[in-house]
Amino acid sequence: MATKLLMRWDIRSEHEAEYSDFVANEFIPRINKLGLVEIQAWYTVYGQCEQILVSGVTQTLDQMNYILKSDEWDRLREKLDELVDDFSIKVISANTGFQI
């Protein structure tokens, strides 16, 4: 069964430029290389919720677990944690459309 990873966070204002560079040039390409596909990202402009929502899909839960337990994932998360606050993650069964 297809599995979806949902990640949410707020960008630390003092790291906005570094954050943009890291996410565009490292984080997204590398999680895609690990096997996360159909990656989508949303930026909240107005409202009381996390600033960023990113999702990606794997074909199986085993694939998702492989990604989340990998050394590469740990390295990426450590760097992201330096640039963001209030990081949260959720793994759910993938359906079409917007899921939260």
N, C-alpha and C positions, 0 to 999 in steps of 0.2 A: 504494500500500500504506500502511496506517495505521502511524504512527510514534509511539513513546512516549518521552517525556523523563523520566528518573529523576534526581532531585536529592537529595543527602544532606548533612547538616551537623549541627553541635552548636551550641546556643545559648550565647552568652557569658553567664555568670551575672550579670555586672554590667549586662546590657542586657535582661533577661527581659521587663520590662514594655513597654519600647519595641519589642522584637521582636514581642511578641504583637499590639500595636497595628498595627505596620507590615505584618505578614503578613496579618492579617485584613482590614484596611481599604485596603491599597494593593497589596501584592504579588500576592495571589491574584486580586482583581478585575481588576487590570491585565493579568496574563498571560492571563486568560480573554478579556479584550477584544482582546488581540493575536491570539487564535485558538486558544489551548491549551484544550481541552475535557476533560471527564471528569476533572477535577482531584481527586486524592485525597491525603490526608496522613495519616501515621502518626507517633505519638510513642512512642518506646521508653522503657518504664518500667524494664525489667530486662534486663540482658545487656551484652555487650561489643560494641557496634556504634554506629553513628551514632545520635544522639538523634532526628533528624527524617528522614523519607523522604517526598518529595512526588513525585507523578507526574502527567502530563498527556499528552493525545493530540492529534495532528493527523491529518488524512486522508492527507496526503502528506509525503514527505521535503522537498519544495520548501517547503511551508508551514512546516515546522519550521525549516528553514534561514533563511527570511525572518524568523521570530520571533527566532532566536538572533543574527542579524546586525543587528537593529534598534537604533536609538538608545534607544528605550524600554526594551528588554531591558538594555542597558548601564547605564542609570540605575538600574533596579531592582536589578541585580546589585551595583552599587557601594554602594547603601544596605544591601543584605543583607550584604555583606561586612563592613560596620562592626559588624554585630550577631551574626555567627556565626563559627565556626572550622571548619576541615576541610571546606570546601565541595567537593563533587564532583558531576560531571554526566556522564550517559551517555545517548546516543540509541540506541534499539533498535527492532526491528520489534515492533509492538504485537500482543499476544495477549491473550486473555481470562484473567482470574485474576491472581494475585499474581506479579509479575516482579521480579527483582533483578539 
